[in-house]
Amino acid sequence: MPDLQHLLLFIASGLLLNLTPGPDVLYIVTHSLRSGARAGIVAGLGITAGCFVHIFAAALGVSALMAASATAFTVLKWVGAAYLLWVGVRMLFSRAPAAQSANADLRTTAAKPTSATALKPIFMGGFWTNASNPKVALFFLAFVPQFIAPGTTNTSLVFLLLGSLFNFNGMFINVGWALTAAWMAKRSGVMQRGMHWLDRAAGAMFIGFGLKLAFTDQPTR
């Protein structure tokens, strides 16, 4: 493990990186604004679970293989891009609620907890948002080893511990995004009335993220 100074630097860097808006933050905020804090927190937990896929893969050397193999990188890149595009298209062309029932639905959102059945696809959506994105795997492969001291005997274990610490801290950031978005939704009638347009804006952004990922070149080593 790194010494205390490098460990604190690792934690601070991870917190700052997790605060940076991206597809994961957009996914959390959108669900919190539309369905409340519980849905946003579940979305964040799904994203955290998706990150663990890449952490374990990187610790086992799978991410290194993907970074070296153009075929592996391309396959996962197109899978991730297709998923982001699919999410974006669904949100972009979602149907607006009937005008007479829209206000009633918004008033009962906070009072009526989201059912477990409705939360499962939210969790899985967050999971696949990260698990199918090769840029997340390459991020862990590039970022975490910088904090592993030279000469470390069991680098895989240290990588796993540091990656888990990064992800654990990120989970609190995700919960913070969810609670903040839910708080804003309860106090802004204009924002609540614009939920449909928020879906469209978020859908367009997800399509943008998908296209950006689709045209990402494999990094040279």
N, C-alpha and C positions, 0 to 999 in steps of 0.2 A: 504493500500500500504506500501511497505518497506520504511525505511528512505533512505536519499540520498546516504549514503555510501553503503547500501545493493543494492540499485537500480543500482548504477554505477557498482558494482560487478556483478550483474545479466546481465547487458548489455555487459560488457567485456567478461564474460563467454560465453554468447550466440554468440558473434562475433567469438570467438575462435572455438567454436563447429561447427559453420556454415562453417568455413574455412577448416574443416577436410574433405578430399575427401571421397566420398561414391557413392552409386548409383545415387543420385540426381546430384552431381557435374559431374559425368561421363556422365549423360544424357545431361546436359547443354553443356559441352565442345564438345561432339560428334556432336551435331547439329550445334553449332557455327562453328566448323571447316569445316563441310560439306556444310552448307547452309548460313553461315553468321551470323552477330551479331543479326539481327532481330529474326531469328529462335531460337538462344540461349536464348535471353531474353524472348521470348514466352514460351520456355521450362521451364525457371526459374519461370515465373508467374504461370504456371501449377503446379509446385512443391509447390509454396507458397499456392495456393488454396487447394491443397491436405492436407497441414499441418493444414489449418483451420478446416478441418473435424475433426481431432484429438483434436484440441484445444477446439472446442465446445463440442465434445463428453466427453472429460476429465472434462470440467467445469460442465457438466450435470451429471457426475458420471458414464457414460457409460464405460470409460476406466477402472475405478475401478472394475466394474462388470466383464470386460474382464480379468483383472488381477486375479480375484478370481475364474473365471469359466474356467476350463480346456477345455470345449467344445467350448466356444466362442473364446478362444485364438487359439485353433487348427484350427477351421474353417477359421478364418481370416488369420492365418499363411499360410495355404495351398493355399488360394486364392492369397495372395501376392507372395508366392514362384512360383506359376504357372504363374503368370503374368510376373515376372522377367525372368523366364526360356523362356517364349514365346518371349519376347523382345530379349533375348540373341540369341535364335535360328534363329530368323529372320535376325539379324545383322550378325551372324556367316556365314550363307549360302546365304547372299545377293550376287547377280550377279555383277561382275565387269563391268563397262561401256566399250563400244567398244573403242579400242585403238585410233582410228582416231578422235573420238568425245570427248574423255576424256579431252584433253587439252582445247578445245573450251568451254566445259561445265564449267571447272574450271575458265577460264578467264571471263566468263559472270556471275559467281555466285554473285560477289560483285555488278555488274552493274544492274542486274535484281532482284528486290525485290521479296522475297518469297510471293506467293499469299496467300490471306486469307484462301482459300480452303486448301492449303498445311499446313498452320499454325495451323488449328484446331486440326488435329490429333497429332501434336507436343505438343500442350497445354494439350490435354486430356491424352497423354502418360505420361507427367510429373505429372499430377494430380493423375493418378492411381498408378504411381510409389510410391507415398507417402501414398495416401488414403488406399491402400490395404496392407500396411506394418504395422503389429501390433507392431513392435519394435519402430516405431515412436510414437504411442500412449503411450506405456509404458515409453518411454523417457520423454514425457511431464508430465506424471503422477509422475515420479520419480524426475525430475529436478525442475519443477516450484514450488511445495509446499515448497521446502527448503527456498524460499525467501518470503514466506507468514508469517507475524508475528503471533506468538501465540495470541489467543484471538481475531483475526479478525472476525468481525461479519458476513460479507458477503463474504465468501471465494470463492464462485463460481464466483462472479463478479471480484474479485481481480485476480483469476486464469485466467479468460478470458482476462483481461487487460494485465497481464504479458505475457501470451502466445501470444497475438496479437503483443505486443512490440517485443518479440523474433522473431516472424515470419516477422514483418516489417523490422527489422534490417537484417534478413537473406535474404530478397528480394534484398537488395543492394549488398550483397555478391554474390548472384546469377547473378545479372547484371554484376558485376565485372568479374566473371568467363567467362561469355558470351563474353564480350568486349575483354578480354585478349586473349581468344582462337581465336576470329575472327581476331584480330590484328596479331597473330602468323601465322594464315593461309595465310594472304595476303602477308606476308614477307618471307615465306618459300616455295619455289617451290618443294623441296623434300617432305615436309609434304603434300602438295596438291596432288602430284603424288601418295602418299601413302594412300589416303583416303579410298580406298577399304580395305587395310590391317588394317587401323585404325578401320573400322567397324567390322572386324573379331576379332581384339583384344578386342574391347569394348564388342562385343557379348559374347566372352569367359568370360569376367569379370562379365557381367550380369548373365550368367549361374552360375558362382561361387557364386555371391550374392544370387541367388535364392536357390541354394543347401544349402548354409549356413543358410538361413532363414528357409528352410524346416526342418533342423535338430536342430533348436533352441528349447530348452526346455522352458516351462512356468516357469518364475521366481517364486521362493518361497517368500512368504511374511513374 
